[in-house]
């Protein structure tokens, strides 16, 4: 293969890959449904130890198990420093 032929071949491969990437990105965008404001809602619950904030959070989460959630408990982490 002559150098110019090889260069043209590589350029065509790059163009094919770019087209495939564009197609995949369009499919991915079409597959993702936009979230409603309620699905985007995030809540921060703060309270001193023993005030029931962890209990409230646990009971609240039980009602909304289908949403992503994280529970951060103050003072119970093995990496926390006092």
URKA-V976768 format. One line per field, one symbol per residue. psi: psi as a letter, one per 30 degrees, with the letter a starting at -180 (. if undefined). A space follows every 50 residues. Layout:
psi=???
This chain:
psi=kleeeeeeeeeeeeeeeeeeeeeeeeeeeffkkkkleeffkkkkkkllkg fgeeeeeeeeeffhfflklkjkkkfgkfgkk.
